[in-house]
Amino acid sequence: MVYKLVTAKSPIFLVLAYGMFFFFLSIGESGVSIFWSIFLLLFGVISFFIKTEFIINQDNLNYQTMIFRFTVFQRNLSPTDINKVVFKRYGWATKGATLKLHKGFNIRIVQFTPNNVTAQLEKFAINNNISITKSKDYLLLERREKYR
């Protein structure tokens, strides 16, 4: 199943507003301030088009980050690449997981839609004999979900 990352757009608006402010402020100024203003504007515009997808199949996981349609980062993970899966609570009521890998950086899975990504990841880990660790706060969120 394909899961897509939900990102907050308000910090991007702040970067764009900050860049525009300094762009108009630096008109007629030195080239350095114009360079940084244009850099901030481009960074803000490009960050609108960043997409992250996480795909759970029966025999592997696929994590990729794209800008526009170009893949910037992609990682295909087989069960042998994953050391363990740590389930944690992120924020007040957000469940998430961290994939601890044998080689490379760990991958954090938080705020993906649909919200059942942690349940599907737990099923994947159980089916492929990957060790699982759950924090106390995560267990509290699981118990709270049962009674809803």
C-alpha positions, -999 to +999 in steps of 0.1 A: +000+000+000+012+035-008+015+061+020+022+098+014+038+122+038+016+151+050+038+182+054+030+216+070+029+244+045+029+273+069+067+273+075+072+274+037+050+305+036+072+321+062+103+314+041+087+328+010+075+360+029+110+364+044+126+360+010+102+384-007+108+410+021+145+409+017+143+408-021+123+441-022+145+455+005+177+447-014+168+462-047+196+486-055+218+470-029+248+447-033+247+415-053+252+394-021+219+404-006+200+399-039+216+364-041+204+353-007+169+368-014+166+348-046+180+317-029+153+319-002+126+324-028+137+294-048+140+273-017+105+282-007+090+275-041+109+242-046+099+230-011+062+231-022+069+203-046+086+178-024+068+145-020+077+116+001+061+081-004+064+050+016+053+017+001+047-015+020+048-047+000+048-082+013+085-088+008+100-053+009+096-016+018+102+013-005+109+048+007+114+076-018+116+114-018+108+133-050+110+169-062+085+175-090+087+141-107+124+135-101+135+110-075+160+126-051+163+098-026+151+062-029+157+032-006+144-003-013+145-023+020+143-060+023+137-076+057+174-085+060+183-048+058+162-039+088+177-044+123+145-036+142+114-014+141+109+010+170+074+023+176+071+057+194+048+084+202+055+117+183+037+147+196+005+145+217-014+118+198+007+109+168+020+074+164+051+067+144+080+043+138+117+044+132+133+017+110+167+009+125+189-003+096+221-024+095+237+000+070+228+037+064+207+062+081+176+052+101+142+060+084+115+078+104+079+071+095+056+098+110+026+117+096+019+095+066-016+091+052-036+070+055-031+067+093-028+029+095+009+030+084+021+019+118-003-011+120+007-022+085+044-018+094+039-039+125+022-067+104+052-065+080+077-068+108+058-098+124+055-116+091+092-111+083+105-119+118+119-084+124+123-074+161+098-048+174+102-023+202+073-002+215+076+027+239+053+031+269+037+061+254+030+042+222+014+014+241-008+040+259-019+053+225-027+018+213-048+011+244-066+044+240-075+035+204-091+002+214-117+020+236-128+045+209 
